[in-house]
Amino acid sequence: MLNSFLRGLKSRAFFQPMGLAALFFALLLVRRSAQLFHPQIWAEDGGQVILGFIQHGWRSFALPVNGYLNTSSKLIMGSSLMLSSLYCPLVSTLLVWLFIIGVCCAIALCPTWLPARPLIAIATLLVPCDPEVFGIPLYAFWWASLLLFLVVLWSEKSSDIKWRLTFVLVGGLSSPIIFLITPFLLIRSLVLTPKRRERVILAAAVICCFIQSLMLRKTDVRGITKLSSLRLILPKFLGSYIAGNIHHVSDKTLWFTAGIVLSLLLATLPFVARQLKYWFLLGLWLGAMFFSAARVDLNVIHPQLAGPRYFFFPFVLLSWFVISVLFECDSKPLQLACAALLTAALLNTLPVLSRKHSDFRWADHLVSSSHFDHYQLPFTSNGYNTWYLFLDRAESQKLQNWGLINAHSWPAPKKTFPYRIISVDANALATLSSVDKRLLSTSCIVDDSWRGKDYDRSKYPGLTVIGSVRTGDADQGTLTVRLHRGDRVLFRTGPAVAHQNISVRNVRGFFDYAPSAPDWILLEFSNDLLPDEFTVVFSDKSSSFGEWSAAALRSSP
């Protein structure tokens, strides 16, 4: 019965292209729905890619991102900006989702050595690590790299060259994985026929390696792996495959589960020893682990909590190998062992099936930014922490007006933020009251029903900290202050802000909104639409854990 089921899955007729695309979209939705419904700009996309387009236009394609050329991600982000900079998070998300679905369709339909290719594509989307690389433009190059693996595993019986060349150029000009797959292409050119076709593919890969080498020389990117951490390859990349996402899993457990996975792999060697495709798969898997280990210290990464992207390639390739053995070996005990391993990996995916993030309101901030001399446009590094894109008024207006759908051709947010956010160095808080004369004084307080502090009961020279925490997170209240345009207030919140609010009293056209600020930030109320003098109300209407607000004002004499 098991063999009949496996034969049915191996049939290409089992899945049709449109049905596959719909299935892949559904799996993406399960794993990263928050990015589709609340799209954000992430990490280097905001700090490097968008800034590069502002400063250099399309010439920024030649600029490396973290040490290498990243063509696929830049093409998606650049196209999104040309369509609509205002709604760039949504447009870029739609484009990268189409790209990921296309990559998965390539895995399922291209003539590679892999058996049950639709199932292998499904397993790729159910890899047992946090979906960090799923559905966001910045990490499109991780999916472009999968195309490079397909080029290595392409059946020699196929006469196609155009798709393989396309995959080499797309992946090779997007990812350093091109350095990993080029030796395998050299082996193919030596042992497979017709050799001319293989040599053309190899030449394209070598050109991509040369270009990526030039990018690496322009930057000072080095691996940070300590030799002592290499011993963790087994528990990190084998043990974590079936147990890494279990809450509070011990190191001993990961070593034990690593032994289980390793034992299964060793048991497959008599079966795979005489088949080149399996050696290629194992070689790619070992190379992927080496690349991850060379890039980051293995002591600090975790498939759920820290750098889950570094587990993506090792876990994907391990899934491909185990599924291949499951469908092509004749040993029922080995088939059952592979099926059990895949089931354990699927169960290990459940704790990290999806992830959430905060909404950083890109369009609202972009429209607001043109009303300030300088602005820190917020985006996110991990879904909760805030990074900033620094823009002057001219750059803000230039970015806001980019695209076919911009603030002039499409309804833009009609409200703006009354303040701009200024990040603050924690070490500067001790001297801020003496150097920043625009910092609001306690003499401007109109009413204080907070009558508390921040959660840490912070104290700084020359500052008075006023917060909503009197006895705990459930405390509520308001702080009302009188300001002049240009005044600044130090502000901080707990990890949740759903019921925290900042409003300008009796003045229309401004959002009533409190930004998430786990660390102190400066709010400068300098929007050019504000009157010269106005009243601001900080409020806490929450009784939930982790919700509170605080302000720090210059102490009056």
N, C-alpha and C positions, 0 to 999 in steps of 0.2 A: 504493500500500500504506500509506503514512504517513497519508493522508487517511482511509482506511477504519479504521485503528487509532484515530485521533483521534475519529472519529464514534462508535466503539464506547465510548470512554471518556466521551463527553459524555452518553451515555444514562443516565438516573437508575436504570434497571433494572440497570445494571452493578453497582451497590452497593445492598444493602438496609440499613435502619437498624441492625438487630442486628449484621449483619456489619461495618458501619462502626464501631460502638462497640467491637467486639472488636478490630478492626484498630487503632483509636486507642489502646486500652489496651496493645496489644502494642508500639506505637511509643513510648508513654510509658515502658513497662518498659525498652525499649532505651536510652532517653535518661536515665532517672533512677531505675533500679532500686534504687540505694543508699538513696534516701529511703523507698521502700516496705519494704525489708527491714530497714533500720536508721533509722527515722524520728527526726528531730531537731526541736527548736525553733530558729528562725532569727531572728537580728538583731532588728528592731523588734518582731516577734511576742513575744519575751521581754522586751525592754527597755521597750516602750511598751504594746502591746496587752494582754498578760496582766496587767501591773502596773495598767493602767487598769481592767480588770475587777475586780481585787482591791480597788482603792480606790474605784471609782465604780459598779461593777456595769454594768448595761446602759446607764446614762447615759453611759458612756465612748464610745458610738457617736457622740456629738456632738463628741468630741475629735479634732482632726486628727492624722494621722500624717505626719511630714515635710512638713507644710504643707497637706495636703488631706484631705478626707474619704475614707475607704477602707472603704466599707460591705461589699463582698463579702468581703474578707479578715477583717474583724472579725466578720462573721456566721458565717463558717466557724470561726474560733477560739472565738467565744463559744459556739456550738453544741457544739463539741468539749469545752469546759470543763464545760458542763452535762451532757454524757454521761459524761465521765470526765476529771477533771483529771490523774489518775494516769497514764492512757494517752493523754493529749492529743496527743502527737506522732503516734501511729498513727491515732487517730480523725480528726484534722484532715487528715492526709495522704490518707486514704480519701475524705473529703469533697471535698477540692480536686481529686483525680483525677477524681471523678465530675463535678465542675464543668467541668474542662478537656475531658473527653470530651464533655460536653454542648455546650460552645462549638464544638468541632470538628464535632459533628453539625449544629449550626446553620449553620456555614459550608458544609457539604456539602449541606444539604437546604432551607435557606430560599430563597425565590424572589428572588434577587438578579440583577443583570446579569451576574454572573460565569459564564463557561462552565466545564464540567468541574469542577463544584464539589467533588465528592469528592476529585479529584486536588489541588485547591487546598488542601483541608483537610489532606491528607497532607503537602503541601509545607510547610504551616505548622508541622507537628511536626518537619520535617527542616530547619528554618532553619539556615544555616551559622554559628552562634555557639554558644558554650558554653551548655549547658542550664540556666543559672542560674535562669531564671524558670519552669522546668518542675517541676511536681509538689510545690511547697511552698506552704503557706497564705499566707505573707506576700505572694507575688507573684500571687495570684489576680486582682488588679486589672489586671494586664497582659493577662490573658485576657478579663476583662470589657470591656476597651477594644476588643478585636476585635469585640465585639457592636456597638459604636458605628460601626465601619467598615461593618458589614453594613447598618445603618440608612441610611447615606448611599447605599449601592449597591443598595438595595431596588428591585425592578422596580415601575414605576408601574402595571403591569397587575394587580398584586396588590391586592386590596381589604382585606387584613389590616391591622389597626392595633394589635391587642392585643399581638402579639409585638414590634412595633417600639417601642411605649410601654414594654414591659417591658425591652427592651434599653437604651433611653435611660435609664431610671431606674436599672437595675442598673449600667450602665457609667458614667453621668453622676454618680452619687453615690459612685463608687469611684475615679475617675481624672480628672486634669486634661485628658485627651484630649478631654473634652467641649468645651473651648474651641476645639479644632481643628475638630471636626466641625460645630459650630453654624453657621458661615458657609455650609457646603455645604448644610445643611438650609434656610437662608434662600434660597439659589439654587433649590433644589428647589421651595420654596413659591411662587416667582415664575414658574418656567418650566414646571412640571409640573402636570398635572390628574389627579384633582380637587384643587383647591387647599385645600379645607377640611381634608382629611385631613392634608395636608402641614403646614398651619398648626398643627394640634393637636400634631403631633410636634415642630415648632419651638418651640412654647410650653413643652413639657415640657423641652426642651433648655435653653431660656433660664432656666427655674426652677433647673435643676441648675447652670448657670453661676453664677447668683446665690448659691446655697448654697456652691459651691466658692470663690467670691470672698470670702465671709465667713470661710471657713476660712483662706484665704491671709492675710487681714488680721490674724488672731489670731496668726500666726507670722511669724518673720523669715526666710523662705526666699527666697533670691535666686539667680539664675543666676550662675555663676562663669566663664562663657566669656570668654576674651580675644578681642578682635577679630582678633588675629593668627592665632588658631587656626582661624578660619573657612575659611581656605584649605585646611584638611585635610579638608573635607567630601568632596571627590572621592576621595582615597585611602582614607579611613576607611569611607565608606558605599557606595562603588562598587567600588573596588579590592579591599577586604577581602571583598566578597561572593563572589569566586571565588579569592582567594589569601591572605586574612588569617590563615588558620590554618596555613599552611606554616611549618615551623620555620625561624626566623631569616630570614624574608622581608625583603628590603630595601625602603626607602622608594621607590627607583626602580622596583622591580617593582610596588609598589602603585599608583604613578602610571601605569605602563604598563597594568596591568589595568583601572584606572579609565577609561583612554582607550578600551579595548575595550568596556566596558559602556556608556560614554557614546555611542560610535559606534553601537552597536546601538539605543539609545534614540532617537537622532536619526534613524536609518533608519526607525523605526516612525512618525514624525510624519505623513508623508503618509497613512498608513493610519488613524491614530487621530484626525486633525484634525477630522473632522466628527461624531464620536461623543462625546456628553456623558459617557458612563460612563468613557471612557478619560481624559478631562480630570479627572474626579473622582478616578480612581485615581492619576494623576500628581500631582494637587494634594495628596491625602492623603499620598503618599510624600514629596513635598517638605516638607510641613508636619511630618511625623514626624521628618525629619532636622533641621529647625529646632528642634523641641522638644528633641531630644537635645542639640543643640549649645548651646541656651540653658541646659540643666540642668547640663552638666559640661564641663570643659575638654577639647577634642578631643585635646590633646597627650598625655593620660594614659590614655585608654580604649583597649581592645583587645578584639576579639571572643572571645578565649580567656583572657586573663590579667588584664584590669582592666575592670570595669564592662561585661561582655558584654550585660547587660540593655538598655543604650542602643542596641544594634544590632538588637534584636528587631523593633520596628515597621518601621524602614527596610528590613530584609531581608525581612520577611513581605510587605510591600506591593510590594516589587520583584518577589518571586516571583509574587504574584498578577497583576501587570501582564504579566510575561513569559509566563506560562501563558495568559493571556487572548489575547495576540497570537498565540501559537502555535496556538491552537485556532480562531481566528476570521479570521485573514488568509488570503489566497489565494496569496500569494507563497511559492513553495517555498524560495527562498534565505533569505527572512526566517524561515520556519518552521524551517529547518535551523539558522540562527544562534541562534534562541531555544532550540531543543533542545540545542545545544552549550553555551549559557550555563547552562541548568539542570543539565546533566550536570556541568559544572565546579563549580557551586555544591554539588551533591550530593557530589562528591569532596572539596570543601573542608569538608564536614560531618564526614567520617570522623575527622579528628584530634580533634574535639570531640564525638563522638557521645554520650559518656556522661561522668560524673564520679563520684568517690568522696568520702567524707568520714569523719571520725572519729565514734565513738559516745560521746556525752556523758552517757548513762545518766540520762535525765530522771527516771524513776520511782524509781530507786535513791536519787538525791539528794533527791527530794521527800520520800520516807519518812524519810530521814536528817535532813532539815532540822528536823523537829519535836523533835529531841533536842538542839538547840542554842539558846542565847539569840538568836543572830543567825546568818544563813546566807547565803552567796553561791551561789545556785542557778546552775550553769553551763549555758550554751547556746552557740551558735556564730554567728559573723558570716559565715564563708565556708566552713565545713566543717572547719576546722583551728584557727583562732584562737578563743579563749574569751572570751565576754562573760558578765556575771553579773547575775542578778536578786537584789537585796538584800531579804531578808525577815527580820522578827523572828519569834519563836516563835509568836505569835498568828496572824500572816499565813500562816506555814507550815502550821499546823494547819487554818486556814480553807481554804487552797488544796487541801491534801491530802484534805479531806473533801468537796470539791465533787463533784457529779455523781452520776448514777444508779449508776455503777460506780466505787466508791471503795475506800479501804483497808479499810472495814468490810464491804462487800458482795461484794468480789472478792479473791482471793488477791493480796496485795501482797508485795513483796520482804521476806523475813523477816530479811535482814541489813541492816546500815547501815554507813556509813563512820565510822571512829573519829575522823576529823578533819574540820574545815571548812576550806575554801580562802579565803584572804584575799589579794587582789591587792596588789601592792607597787609603789610608784613607784620606778623605777630610781634616781632622785636621792636617795631616802631611805636607800639601802643604806649609805651612808657613815656615817650617824649611828644606824642601827637598833640596834646593839649597846648604845649608851648610853641609849636611850630606852625600849626594850622589855625590861623585866626578866623577862618570861615566856619570852624566847628561850633555848633550851636551851644549856647550857654544855658545852664539850668534856670537862669532868670527868665527864659522864654517859655517856661512851662505854664500852661493855662490850667490844666487839671491832670491829676495823677490818681487813678483808681487802681493802677497796677500795685503800687506800694510794695514792690518786691525787688528781686535781683534776677540775674540770669541763673541758669542751673548750676554753674560753677562758682557762684558768689564771687565773681571777678572783682579785683581792685587794681586800679592803675593811678599813678600820680597825676593829680590835676583833673581827673575825670570822676564823674558820678554815674554809676551804673544803675539804671532803673529798669526793672523787668517785671514780668507777670508772675514769676515764681515766688510765692510767699511760703507756702507749705509743700507744694508739689505741682505736677504737671496739670492737675485739674483746675488750678486757679485761673480766673478770668479777669478782664478789666480793660481799661483804655489809658493811653497817655496822649494828651492833647498839648501841642506846642505851637507857638507862633513863629513864623519864619519870614525871612526876606529871600528873594530869588538869589540863588548862589550859595545859600547856607548848606552846611553839611551836618549829617547825623551819623554817628557810629551805630550800626544795627547788627543784630544777631538773632538767630532762631534755633529752635530744636530741629531734629531731623524731619519732622512733618510740619507742613504749613497750610493744610487744607482750610483751616479756620482762622488763620492769621491774616490781618488786613492792614493796608496803609491807604488812607484816602485823604484827598484835599477837600476841605469843607466848603460848600457853597460855590465851587468852581467846576464847571462841566468840561468834558472832553478828556478826562484822565481816567486810566484804569485804577480801580480799587484792588490793589494786589500787593502782597508781601512776597519778596523773593526768598527762596531757600538759602539760608546763610548759616551753616554749622560753625563757620569761623567768622570773626568780625569783618564787616565790610563798611565802606563809607557810602552813604546815599547823599548825592549832591543834587539838591532841588534847583536845577538851573535850566529846565526846559524853557525855551524862549516864548512859549505860550502862557506861562505862569504870570500872574500879576506881580507887582513889586512886593506886595506883602500878602500873606495868606496863612491859613491855619491847617495843620496836618494832624490827623488822628491815627495813632497806632492802636490796633485793637487785637485782643485775644479772646475769641469766643469758643474756644475748644475746652473739652474736659477729657481729651484723649491723651494717652501716654505719648510722650515725645513732642507735644505741641506746646510751645511757649515762645515768647518774643522778649527782646530786651533792647534798650538804647543806652548809649553812653554819651553824656553831654559834658561840656567843659564846666567845671565847678565854678560857681559864682563866688566872688570874694565875700 
